[in-house]
């Protein structure tokens, strides 16, 4: 086992474990990226939105999430926000749109943080 620190994510086995979790969490996000149908309810947006939040949390806590995965999450949120049928299903569609927009901003901020860390060599 390779370890480089004492934190919960500072070993090869922990990294593999977290990577498997992230791969599972990305499945509903990837489904939205491949969206071709007409009915938004068939894409289980709520699952993707929850998965995106967890992936973002993992990204902040470890180095096991890649920038391209976060970019894919941004793309999924863009598609969800553009689906007027889905947004109008909510009692307060403006509030739902704002929540999704805030989540998107947080993702973009996390992507910027990852880029800054990469360029600093950390």
C-alpha angles and dihedrals in degrees: 000000000000117000130174101180146002100260124110092257099040100103139070094245092050089048092052091048093050092045090056090051092049091049089054092046091052094059097085089044091052090048090059091049088057093045113146106151132091102235115080094196090068092067097062094226092181090062091051093047091051091046091050091054091051093047089051091050091050089049091056091049102043144012093246097102119079127217092241089058091053090047089053088052090053090051091050091051090049090054092047092049090048092054100094092182090060096043092050090055089074121088089233106030093178091056092049092048090050092050091052091045091051090050089051091051090051090051092050089050090052090050089052090050091052091049092050091049091049093051091048088053096241 
